[in-house]
Amino acid sequence: VAHYNRERVSGVGATVDKAAVKKNLACLTPEQERQHDYFKDGPYISTEEAVAIYTAT
């Protein structure tokens, strides 16, 4: 939805529906919080675990 709206605005100069903007913001906010928590808490697995997972697949 966000990509479609960006294309419309840049290509045609159309306006963006406010409902679409709110919906996109509602999707982005939890992802942003998840990323902040990851940076705050650090990696959830150790380096050794990551190597073991990577080499096992």
mmCIF file as Biopython writes it, N, C-alpha, C and O atoms, coordinates in Angstrom:
data_model
#
loop_
_atom_site.group_PDB
_atom_site.id
_atom_site.type_symbol
_atom_site.label_atom_id
_atom_site.label_alt_id
_atom_site.label_comp_id
_atom_site.label_asym_id
_atom_site.label_entity_id
_atom_site.label_seq_id
_atom_site.pdbx_PDB_ins_code
_atom_site.Cartn_x
_atom_site.Cartn_y
_atom_site.Cartn_z
_atom_site.occupancy
_atom_site.B_iso_or_equiv
_atom_site.auth_seq_id
_atom_site.auth_asym_id
_atom_site.pdbx_PDB_model_num
ATOM 1   N N  . VAL A ? 1  ? 0.830  -1.190  0.000   1.0 0.0 1  A 1 
ATOM 2   C CA . VAL A ? 1  ? 0.000  0.000   0.000   1.0 0.0 1  A 1 
ATOM 3   C C  . VAL A ? 1  ? 0.873  1.252   0.000   1.0 0.0 1  A 1 
ATOM 4   O O  . VAL A ? 1  ? 0.602  2.197   -0.740  1.0 0.0 1  A 1 
ATOM 5   N N  . ALA A ? 2  ? 1.909  1.263   0.819   1.0 0.0 2  A 1 
ATOM 6   C CA . ALA A ? 2  ? 2.761  2.444   0.899   1.0 0.0 2  A 1 
ATOM 7   C C  . ALA A ? 2  ? 3.491  2.690   -0.411  1.0 0.0 2  A 1 
ATOM 8   O O  . ALA A ? 2  ? 3.622  3.833   -0.849  1.0 0.0 2  A 1 
ATOM 9   N N  . HIS A ? 3  ? 3.967  1.613   -1.041  1.0 0.0 3  A 1 
ATOM 10  C CA . HIS A ? 3  ? 4.681  1.771   -2.311  1.0 0.0 3  A 1 
ATOM 11  C C  . HIS A ? 3  ? 3.743  2.300   -3.387  1.0 0.0 3  A 1 
ATOM 12  O O  . HIS A ? 3  ? 4.112  3.163   -4.184  1.0 0.0 3  A 1 
ATOM 13  N N  . TYR A ? 4  ? 2.530  1.772   -3.398  1.0 0.0 4  A 1 
ATOM 14  C CA . TYR A ? 4  ? 1.533  2.218   -4.374  1.0 0.0 4  A 1 
ATOM 15  C C  . TYR A ? 4  ? 1.248  3.701   -4.201  1.0 0.0 4  A 1 
ATOM 16  O O  . TYR A ? 4  ? 1.193  4.439   -5.185  1.0 0.0 4  A 1 
ATOM 17  N N  . ASN A ? 5  ? 1.066  4.144   -2.966  1.0 0.0 5  A 1 
ATOM 18  C CA . ASN A ? 5  ? 0.771  5.559   -2.711  1.0 0.0 5  A 1 
ATOM 19  C C  . ASN A ? 5  ? 1.944  6.449   -3.085  1.0 0.0 5  A 1 
ATOM 20  O O  . ASN A ? 5  ? 1.746  7.543   -3.613  1.0 0.0 5  A 1 
ATOM 21  N N  . ARG A ? 6  ? 3.170  5.993   -2.818  1.0 0.0 6  A 1 
ATOM 22  C CA . ARG A ? 6  ? 4.341  6.790   -3.207  1.0 0.0 6  A 1 
ATOM 23  C C  . ARG A ? 6  ? 4.414  6.956   -4.718  1.0 0.0 6  A 1 
ATOM 24  O O  . ARG A ? 6  ? 4.716  8.040   -5.217  1.0 0.0 6  A 1 
ATOM 25  N N  . GLU A ? 7  ? 4.136  5.876   -5.444  1.0 0.0 7  A 1 
ATOM 26  C CA . GLU A ? 7  ? 4.146  5.943   -6.907  1.0 0.0 7  A 1 
ATOM 27  C C  . GLU A ? 7  ? 3.082  6.910   -7.411  1.0 0.0 7  A 1 
ATOM 28  O O  . GLU A ? 7  ? 3.329  7.695   -8.326  1.0 0.0 7  A 1 
ATOM 29  N N  . ARG A ? 8  ? 1.900  6.848   -6.811  1.0 0.0 8  A 1 
ATOM 30  C CA . ARG A ? 8  ? 0.815  7.744   -7.231  1.0 0.0 8  A 1 
ATOM 31  C C  . ARG A ? 8  ? 1.190  9.194   -6.998  1.0 0.0 8  A 1 
ATOM 32  O O  . ARG A ? 8  ? 0.968  10.042  -7.862  1.0 0.0 8  A 1 
ATOM 33  N N  . VAL A ? 9  ? 1.753  9.484   -5.839  1.0 0.0 9  A 1 
ATOM 34  C CA . VAL A ? 9  ? 2.082  10.867  -5.500  1.0 0.0 9  A 1 
ATOM 35  C C  . VAL A ? 9  ? 3.204  11.379  -6.392  1.0 0.0 9  A 1 
ATOM 36  O O  . VAL A ? 9  ? 3.133  12.499  -6.900  1.0 0.0 9  A 1 
ATOM 37  N N  . SER A ? 10 ? 4.244  10.563  -6.586  1.0 0.0 10 A 1 
ATOM 38  C CA . SER A ? 10 ? 5.381  11.035  -7.379  1.0 0.0 10 A 1 
ATOM 39  C C  . SER A ? 10 ? 5.057  11.091  -8.866  1.0 0.0 10 A 1 
ATOM 40  O O  . SER A ? 10 ? 5.493  12.010  -9.559  1.0 0.0 10 A 1 
ATOM 41  N N  . GLY A ? 11 ? 4.300  10.119  -9.363  1.0 0.0 11 A 1 
ATOM 42  C CA . GLY A ? 11 ? 4.031  10.062  -10.794 1.0 0.0 11 A 1 
ATOM 43  C C  . GLY A ? 11 ? 2.935  10.999  -11.244 1.0 0.0 11 A 1 
ATOM 44  O O  . GLY A ? 11 ? 3.113  11.745  -12.207 1.0 0.0 11 A 1 
ATOM 45  N N  . VAL A ? 12 ? 1.814  10.973  -10.567 1.0 0.0 12 A 1 
ATOM 46  C CA . VAL A ? 12 ? 0.642  11.721  -11.004 1.0 0.0 12 A 1 
ATOM 47  C C  . VAL A ? 12 ? 0.458  12.998  -10.194 1.0 0.0 12 A 1 
ATOM 48  O O  . VAL A ? 12 ? -0.158 13.952  -10.668 1.0 0.0 12 A 1 
ATOM 49  N N  . GLY A ? 13 ? 0.982  13.019  -8.991  1.0 0.0 13 A 1 
ATOM 50  C CA . GLY A ? 13 ? 0.761  14.161  -8.118  1.0 0.0 13 A 1 
ATOM 51  C C  . GLY A ? 13 ? -0.553 14.058  -7.373  1.0 0.0 13 A 1 
ATOM 52  O O  . GLY A ? 13 ? -1.079 15.060  -6.889  1.0 0.0 13 A 1 
ATOM 53  N N  . ALA A ? 14 ? -1.085 12.845  -7.281  1.0 0.0 14 A 1 
ATOM 54  C CA . ALA A ? 14 ? -2.363 12.630  -6.607  1.0 0.0 14 A 1 
ATOM 55  C C  . ALA A ? 14 ? -2.190 12.751  -5.097  1.0 0.0 14 A 1 
ATOM 56  O O  . ALA A ? 14 ? -1.083 12.647  -4.569  1.0 0.0 14 A 1 
ATOM 57  N N  . THR A ? 15 ? -3.292 12.968  -4.427  1.0 0.0 15 A 1 
ATOM 58  C CA . THR A ? 15 ? -3.263 13.033  -2.967  1.0 0.0 15 A 1 
ATOM 59  C C  . THR A ? 15 ? -3.358 11.627  -2.395  1.0 0.0 15 A 1 
ATOM 60  O O  . THR A ? 15 ? -3.807 10.701  -3.071  1.0 0.0 15 A 1 
ATOM 61  N N  . VAL A ? 16 ? -2.940 11.476  -1.163  1.0 0.0 16 A 1 
ATOM 62  C CA . VAL A ? 16 ? -2.953 10.175  -0.501  1.0 0.0 16 A 1 
ATOM 63  C C  . VAL A ? 16 ? -4.128 10.126  0.458   1.0 0.0 16 A 1 
ATOM 64  O O  . VAL A ? 16 ? -4.399 11.087  1.178   1.0 0.0 16 A 1 
ATOM 65  N N  . ASP A ? 17 ? -4.817 9.004   0.461   1.0 0.0 17 A 1 
ATOM 66  C CA . ASP A ? 17 ? -5.953 8.804   1.350   1.0 0.0 17 A 1 
ATOM 67  C C  . ASP A ? 17 ? -5.463 8.754   2.797   1.0 0.0 17 A 1 
ATOM 68  O O  . ASP A ? 17 ? -4.516 8.030   3.106   1.0 0.0 17 A 1 
ATOM 69  N N  . LYS A ? 18 ? -6.097 9.512   3.673   1.0 0.0 18 A 1 
ATOM 70  C CA . LYS A ? 18 ? -5.662 9.555   5.077   1.0 0.0 18 A 1 
ATOM 71  C C  . LYS A ? 18 ? -5.790 8.193   5.750   1.0 0.0 18 A 1 
ATOM 72  O O  . LYS A ? 18 ? -4.976 7.844   6.605   1.0 0.0 18 A 1 
ATOM 73  N N  . ALA A ? 19 ? -6.806 7.425   5.370   1.0 0.0 19 A 1 
ATOM 74  C CA . ALA A ? 19 ? -6.981 6.099   5.963   1.0 0.0 19 A 1 
ATOM 75  C C  . ALA A ? 19 ? -5.801 5.196   5.612   1.0 0.0 19 A 1 
ATOM 76  O O  . ALA A ? 19 ? -5.351 4.404   6.440   1.0 0.0 19 A 1 
ATOM 77  N N  . ALA A ? 20 ? -5.304 5.318   4.390   1.0 0.0 20 A 1 
ATOM 78  C CA . ALA A ? 20 ? -4.157 4.503   3.977   1.0 0.0 20 A 1 
ATOM 79  C C  . ALA A ? 20 ? -2.913 4.903   4.755   1.0 0.0 20 A 1 
ATOM 80  O O  . ALA A ? 20 ? -2.110 4.046   5.124   1.0 0.0 20 A 1 
ATOM 81  N N  . VAL A ? 21 ? -2.748 6.183   5.004   1.0 0.0 21 A 1 
ATOM 82  C CA . VAL A ? 21 ? -1.592 6.653   5.769   1.0 0.0 21 A 1 
ATOM 83  C C  . VAL A ? 21 ? -1.660 6.135   7.197   1.0 0.0 21 A 1 
ATOM 84  O O  . VAL A ? 21 ? -0.655 5.676   7.739   1.0 0.0 21 A 1 
ATOM 85  N N  . LYS A ? 22 ? -2.833 6.205   7.809   1.0 0.0 22 A 1 
ATOM 86  C CA . LYS A ? 22 ? -2.983 5.712   9.180   1.0 0.0 22 A 1 
ATOM 87  C C  . LYS A ? 22 ? -2.738 4.216   9.247   1.0 0.0 22 A 1 
ATOM 88  O O  . LYS A ? 22 ? -2.121 3.727   10.194  1.0 0.0 22 A 1 
ATOM 89  N N  . LYS A ? 23 ? -3.219 3.481   8.244   1.0 0.0 23 A 1 
ATOM 90  C CA . LYS A ? 23 ? -3.026 2.036   8.224   1.0 0.0 23 A 1 
ATOM 91  C C  . LYS A ? 23 ? -1.538 1.705   8.113   1.0 0.0 23 A 1 
ATOM 92  O O  . LYS A ? 23 ? -1.040 0.809   8.796   1.0 0.0 23 A 1 
ATOM 93  N N  . ASN A ? 24 ? -0.839 2.432   7.251   1.0 0.0 24 A 1 
ATOM 94  C CA . ASN A ? 24 ? 0.594  2.205   7.087   1.0 0.0 24 A 1 
ATOM 95  C C  . ASN A ? 24 ? 1.332  2.542   8.380   1.0 0.0 24 A 1 
ATOM 96  O O  . ASN A ? 24 ? 2.241  1.814   8.777   1.0 0.0 24 A 1 
ATOM 97  N N  . LEU A ? 25 ? 0.958  3.620   9.034   1.0 0.0 25 A 1 
ATOM 98  C CA . LEU A ? 25 ? 1.594  4.012   10.288  1.0 0.0 25 A 1 
ATOM 99  C C  . LEU A ? 25 ? 1.343  2.967   11.366  1.0 0.0 25 A 1 
ATOM 100 O O  . LEU A ? 25 ? 2.222  2.677   12.177  1.0 0.0 25 A 1 
ATOM 101 N N  . ALA A ? 26 ? 0.138  2.404   11.370  1.0 0.0 26 A 1 
ATOM 102 C CA . ALA A ? 26 ? -0.184 1.370   12.352  1.0 0.0 26 A 1 
ATOM 103 C C  . ALA A ? 26 ? 0.675  0.132   12.148  1.0 0.0 26 A 1 
ATOM 104 O O  . ALA A ? 26 ? 0.982  -0.574  13.109  1.0 0.0 26 A 1 
ATOM 105 N N  . CYS A ? 27 ? 1.063  -0.136  10.918  1.0 0.0 27 A 1 
ATOM 106 C CA . CYS A ? 27 ? 1.941  -1.283  10.642  1.0 0.0 27 A 1 
ATOM 107 C C  . CYS A ? 27 ? 3.386  -0.964  10.985  1.0 0.0 27 A 1 
ATOM 108 O O  . CYS A ? 27 ? 4.123  -1.841  11.434  1.0 0.0 27 A 1 
ATOM 109 N N  . LEU A ? 28 ? 3.796  0.270   10.781  1.0 0.0 28 A 1 
ATOM 110 C CA . LEU A ? 28 ? 5.192  0.636   10.999  1.0 0.0 28 A 1 
ATOM 111 C C  . LEU A ? 28 ? 5.542  0.782   12.476  1.0 0.0 28 A 1 
ATOM 112 O O  . LEU A ? 28 ? 6.665  0.470   12.872  1.0 0.0 28 A 1 
ATOM 113 N N  . THR A ? 29 ? 4.608  1.247   13.293  1.0 0.0 29 A 1 
ATOM 114 C CA . THR A ? 29 ? 4.896  1.504   14.700  1.0 0.0 29 A 1 
ATOM 115 C C  . THR A ? 29 ? 5.338  0.244   15.452  1.0 0.0 29 A 1 
ATOM 116 O O  . THR A ? 29 ? 6.352  0.298   16.148  1.0 0.0 29 A 1 
ATOM 117 N N  . PRO A ? 30 ? 4.627  -0.892  15.346  1.0 0.0 30 A 1 
ATOM 118 C CA . PRO A ? 30 ? 5.107  -2.091  16.053  1.0 0.0 30 A 1 
ATOM 119 C C  . PRO A ? 30 ? 6.476  -2.557  15.567  1.0 0.0 30 A 1 
ATOM 120 O O  . PRO A ? 30 ? 7.289  -3.035  16.359  1.0 0.0 30 A 1 
ATOM 121 N N  . GLU A ? 31 ? 6.732  -2.420  14.271  1.0 0.0 31 A 1 
ATOM 122 C CA . GLU A ? 31 ? 8.039  -2.825  13.746  1.0 0.0 31 A 1 
ATOM 123 C C  . GLU A ? 31 ? 9.134  -1.932  14.301  1.0 0.0 31 A 1 
ATOM 124 O O  . GLU A ? 31 ? 10.217 -2.414  14.632  1.0 0.0 31 A 1 
ATOM 125 N N  . GLN A ? 32 ? 8.869  -0.651  14.406  1.0 0.0 32 A 1 
ATOM 126 C CA . GLN A ? 32 ? 9.849  0.281   14.960  1.0 0.0 32 A 1 
ATOM 127 C C  . GLN A ? 32 ? 10.114 -0.042  16.433  1.0 0.0 32 A 1 
ATOM 128 O O  . GLN A ? 32 ? 11.261 -0.010  16.879  1.0 0.0 32 A 1 
ATOM 129 N N  . GLU A ? 33 ? 9.069  -0.349  17.179  1.0 0.0 33 A 1 
ATOM 130 C CA . GLU A ? 33 ? 9.242  -0.715  18.588  1.0 0.0 33 A 1 
ATOM 131 C C  . GLU A ? 33 ? 10.045 -2.008  18.719  1.0 0.0 33 A 1 
ATOM 132 O O  . GLU A ? 33 ? 10.882 -2.138  19.613  1.0 0.0 33 A 1 
ATOM 133 N N  . ARG A ? 34 ? 9.785  -2.964  17.821  1.0 0.0 34 A 1 
ATOM 134 C CA . ARG A ? 34 ? 10.520 -4.226  17.847  1.0 0.0 34 A 1 
ATOM 135 C C  . ARG A ? 34 ? 12.007 -3.983  17.605  1.0 0.0 34 A 1 
ATOM 136 O O  . ARG A ? 34 ? 12.853 -4.590  18.263  1.0 0.0 34 A 1 
ATOM 137 N N  . GLN A ? 35 ? 12.325 -3.098  16.663  1.0 0.0 35 A 1 
ATOM 138 C CA . GLN A ? 35 ? 13.721 -2.802  16.380  1.0 0.0 35 A 1 
ATOM 139 C C  . GLN A ? 35 ? 14.388 -2.071  17.541  1.0 0.0 35 A 1 
ATOM 140 O O  . GLN A ? 35 ? 15.547 -2.342  17.854  1.0 0.0 35 A 1 
ATOM 141 N N  . HIS A ? 36 ? 13.676 -1.153  18.179  1.0 0.0 36 A 1 
ATOM 142 C CA . HIS A ? 36 ? 14.238 -0.456  19.340  1.0 0.0 36 A 1 
ATOM 143 C C  . HIS A ? 36 ? 14.518 -1.442  20.472  1.0 0.0 36 A 1 
ATOM 144 O O  . HIS A ? 36 ? 15.556 -1.364  21.128  1.0 0.0 36 A 1 
ATOM 145 N N  . ASP A ? 37 ? 13.584 -2.372  20.698  1.0 0.0 37 A 1 
ATOM 146 C CA . ASP A ? 37 ? 13.788 -3.379  21.739  1.0 0.0 37 A 1 
ATOM 147 C C  . ASP A ? 37 ? 14.994 -4.256  21.429  1.0 0.0 37 A 1 
ATOM 148 O O  . ASP A ? 37 ? 15.753 -4.612  22.330  1.0 0.0 37 A 1 
ATOM 149 N N  . TYR A ? 38 ? 15.172 -4.601  20.166  1.0 0.0 38 A 1 
ATOM 150 C CA . TYR A ? 38 ? 16.315 -5.432  19.782  1.0 0.0 38 A 1 
ATOM 151 C C  . TYR A ? 38 ? 17.624 -4.701  20.046  1.0 0.0 38 A 1 
ATOM 152 O O  . TYR A ? 38 ? 18.572 -5.290  20.566  1.0 0.0 38 A 1 
ATOM 153 N N  . PHE A ? 39 ? 17.683 -3.420  19.689  1.0 0.0 39 A 1 
ATOM 154 C CA . PHE A ? 39 ? 18.906 -2.650  19.935  1.0 0.0 39 A 1 
ATOM 155 C C  . PHE A ? 39 ? 19.160 -2.473  21.427  1.0 0.0 39 A 1 
ATOM 156 O O  . PHE A ? 39 ? 20.308 -2.469  21.871  1.0 0.0 39 A 1 
ATOM 157 N N  . LYS A ? 40 ? 18.087 -2.327  22.196  1.0 0.0 40 A 1 
ATOM 158 C CA . LYS A ? 40 ? 18.229 -2.127  23.634  1.0 0.0 40 A 1 
ATOM 159 C C  . LYS A ? 40 ? 18.655 -3.421  24.332  1.0 0.0 40 A 1 
ATOM 160 O O  . LYS A ? 40 ? 19.554 -3.408  25.173  1.0 0.0 40 A 1 
ATOM 161 N N  . ASP A ? 41 ? 18.005 -4.546  23.980  1.0 0.0 41 A 1 
ATOM 162 C CA . ASP A ? 41 ? 18.256 -5.813  24.662  1.0 0.0 41 A 1 
ATOM 163 C C  . ASP A ? 41 ? 19.416 -6.598  24.066  1.0 0.0 41 A 1 
ATOM 164 O O  . ASP A ? 41 ? 19.928 -7.521  24.699  1.0 0.0 41 A 1 
ATOM 165 N N  . GLY A ? 42 ? 19.827 -6.251  22.879  1.0 0.0 42 A 1 
ATOM 166 C CA . GLY A ? 42 ? 20.929 -6.960  22.240  1.0 0.0 42 A 1 
ATOM 167 C C  . GLY A ? 42 ? 20.452 -8.173  21.476  1.0 0.0 42 A 1 
ATOM 168 O O  . GLY A ? 42 ? 19.255 -8.457  21.439  1.0 0.0 42 A 1 
ATOM 169 N N  . PRO A ? 43 ? 21.380 -8.893  20.862  1.0 0.0 43 A 1 
ATOM 170 C CA . PRO A ? 43 ? 20.991 -10.086 20.105  1.0 0.0 43 A 1 
ATOM 171 C C  . PRO A ? 43 ? 20.403 -11.147 21.032  1.0 0.0 43 A 1 
ATOM 172 O O  . PRO A ? 43 ? 20.836 -11.313 22.172  1.0 0.0 43 A 1 
ATOM 173 N N  . TYR A ? 44 ? 19.423 -11.846 20.520  1.0 0.0 44 A 1 
ATOM 174 C CA . TYR A ? 44 ? 18.719 -12.831 21.338  1.0 0.0 44 A 1 
ATOM 175 C C  . TYR A ? 44 ? 19.394 -14.194 21.327  1.0 0.0 44 A 1 
ATOM 176 O O  . TYR A ? 44 ? 19.077 -15.042 22.161  1.0 0.0 44 A 1 
ATOM 177 N N  . ILE A ? 45 ? 20.319 -14.420 20.400  1.0 0.0 45 A 1 
ATOM 178 C CA . ILE A ? 45 ? 21.077 -15.671 20.391  1.0 0.0 45 A 1 
ATOM 179 C C  . ILE A ? 45 ? 22.562 -15.330 20.388  1.0 0.0 45 A 1 
ATOM 180 O O  . ILE A ? 45 ? 22.969 -14.255 19.946  1.0 0.0 45 A 1 
ATOM 181 N N  . SER A ? 46 ? 23.354 -16.256 20.884  1.0 0.0 46 A 1 
ATOM 182 C CA . SER A ? 46 ? 24.798 -16.015 20.944  1.0 0.0 46 A 1 
ATOM 183 C C  . SER A ? 46 ? 25.427 -16.246 19.570  1.0 0.0 46 A 1 
ATOM 184 O O  . SER A ? 46 ? 24.793 -16.776 18.658  1.0 0.0 46 A 1 
ATOM 185 N N  . THR A ? 47 ? 26.659 -15.844 19.451  1.0 0.0 47 A 1 
ATOM 186 C CA . THR A ? 47 ? 27.388 -16.028 18.196  1.0 0.0 47 A 1 
ATOM 187 C C  . THR A ? 47 ? 27.531 -17.505 17.866  1.0 0.0 47 A 1 
ATOM 188 O O  . THR A ? 47 ? 27.395 -17.908 16.711  1.0 0.0 47 A 1 
ATOM 189 N N  . GLU A ? 48 ? 27.805 -18.311 18.887  1.0 0.0 48 A 1 
ATOM 190 C CA . GLU A ? 48 ? 27.976 -19.749 18.672  1.0 0.0 48 A 1 
ATOM 191 C C  . GLU A ? 48 ? 26.679 -20.387 18.179  1.0 0.0 48 A 1 
ATOM 192 O O  . GLU A ? 48 ? 26.700 -21.231 17.283  1.0 0.0 48 A 1 
ATOM 193 N N  . GLU A ? 49 ? 25.545 -19.980 18.768  1.0 0.0 49 A 1 
ATOM 194 C CA . GLU A ? 49 ? 24.256 -20.511 18.326  1.0 0.0 49 A 1 
ATOM 195 C C  . GLU A ? 49 ? 23.969 -20.118 16.880  1.0 0.0 49 A 1 
ATOM 196 O O  . GLU A ? 49 ? 23.467 -20.930 16.103  1.0 0.0 49 A 1 
ATOM 197 N N  . ALA A ? 50 ? 24.281 -18.889 16.522  1.0 0.0 50 A 1 
ATOM 198 C CA . ALA A ? 50 ? 24.047 -18.424 15.155  1.0 0.0 50 A 1 
ATOM 199 C C  . ALA A ? 50 ? 24.884 -19.215 14.156  1.0 0.0 50 A 1 
ATOM 200 O O  . ALA A ? 50 ? 24.396 -19.587 13.089  1.0 0.0 50 A 1 
ATOM 201 N N  . VAL A ? 51 ? 26.140 -19.470 14.503  1.0 0.0 51 A 1 
ATOM 202 C CA . VAL A ? 51 ? 27.008 -20.248 13.610  1.0 0.0 51 A 1 
ATOM 203 C C  . VAL A ? 51 ? 26.479 -21.669 13.473  1.0 0.0 51 A 1 
ATOM 204 O O  . VAL A ? 51 ? 26.484 -22.232 12.378  1.0 0.0 51 A 1 
ATOM 205 N N  . ALA A ? 52 ? 26.021 -22.252 14.578  1.0 0.0 52 A 1 
ATOM 206 C CA . ALA A ? 52 ? 25.489 -23.616 14.534  1.0 0.0 52 A 1 
ATOM 207 C C  . ALA A ? 52 ? 24.242 -23.685 13.658  1.0 0.0 52 A 1 
ATOM 208 O O  . ALA A ? 52 ? 24.077 -24.636 12.894  1.0 0.0 52 A 1 
ATOM 209 N N  . ILE A ? 53 ? 23.375 -22.700 13.761  1.0 0.0 53 A 1 
ATOM 210 C CA . ILE A ? 53 ? 22.158 -22.671 12.941  1.0 0.0 53 A 1 
ATOM 211 C C  . ILE A ? 53 ? 22.522 -22.493 11.472  1.0 0.0 53 A 1 
ATOM 212 O O  . ILE A ? 53 ? 21.967 -23.160 10.599  1.0 0.0 53 A 1 
ATOM 213 N N  . TYR A ? 54 ? 23.452 -21.592 11.211  1.0 0.0 54 A 1 
ATOM 214 C CA . TYR A ? 54 ? 23.833 -21.305 9.829   1.0 0.0 54 A 1 
ATOM 215 C C  . TYR A ? 54 ? 24.499 -22.507 9.168   1.0 0.0 54 A 1 
ATOM 216 O O  . TYR A ? 54 ? 24.228 -22.805 8.005   1.0 0.0 54 A 1 
ATOM 217 N N  . THR A ? 55 ? 25.359 -23.188 9.894   1.0 0.0 55 A 1 
ATOM 218 C CA . THR A ? 55 ? 26.060 -24.330 9.304   1.0 0.0 55 A 1 
ATOM 219 C C  . THR A ? 55 ? 25.164 -25.559 9.216   1.0 0.0 55 A 1 
ATOM 220 O O  . THR A ? 55 ? 25.437 -26.449 8.411   1.0 0.0 55 A 1 
ATOM 221 N N  . ALA A ? 56 ? 24.107 -25.638 10.014  1.0 0.0 56 A 1 
ATOM 222 C CA . ALA A ? 56 ? 23.211 -26.791 9.993   1.0 0.0 56 A 1 
ATOM 223 C C  . ALA A ? 56 ? 22.243 -26.737 8.815   1.0 0.0 56 A 1 
ATOM 224 O O  . ALA A ? 56 ? 21.707 -27.767 8.407   1.0 0.0 56 A 1 
ATOM 225 N N  . THR A ? 57 ? 22.017 -25.550 8.268   1.0 0.0 57 A 1 
ATOM 226 C CA . THR A ? 57 ? 21.036 -25.449 7.172   1.0 0.0 57 A 1 
ATOM 227 C C  . THR A ? 57 ? 21.665 -25.541 5.819   1.0 0.0 57 A 1 
ATOM 228 O O  . THR A ? 57 ? 20.968 -25.472 4.807   1.0 0.0 57 A 1 
#
